[in-house]
């Protein structure tokens, strides 16, 4: 073979550009910058993780407080509904009105009115009972005449 004096061809491969002598100071700076960027990104991600975790914990505490408040309000609502049912019951109203002296308990009086063919005595008893209950017998018109009740004085 013939020996030729030639320079060997430069082969470029991965990572060989870092070995060039003219970039020694630039190489050290770029490596330092890379490390600083990596550490900064890791710290930023860690801070975001801590912020997100504390926010989730705070939301969890607020949720449990709202659930407790909702349960308390549901219990209070059911208690108040029971109290309203008691207050609107007729027995409680009667008892309370008697305690306050507003009224006395009056038993209702039912009057059975017979058809137009009833006797005169029954008509007179019914009229007197109606006058006692109402005080003044209102004009009943044809209904009153059909059962034998006298008409009011202003209708004569």
Number of C-alpha atoms within 10 A of each C-alpha: 3 4 5 6 6 6 6 6 6 6 6 8 7 6 7 9 11 13 10 9 9 9 12 11 9 11 16 12 12 11 11 12 12 12 12 12 12 12 12 12 12 12 12 12 12 12 12 12 12 12 12 12 12 12 12 12 12 11 12 12 12 12 12 11 12 12 12 12 12 12 12 11 12 12 12 12 12 11 12 12 12 11 11 11 11 13 13 10 10 10 11 13 13 15 13 14 14 13 11 9 9 9 11 11 9 6 6 6 7 6 9 7 11 12 9 13 10 13 12 12 10 14 20 15 12 19 18 15 13 16 13 11 11 10 10 10 18 15 16 14 13 11 11 18 13 13 21 20 22 16 16 14 9 7 9 6
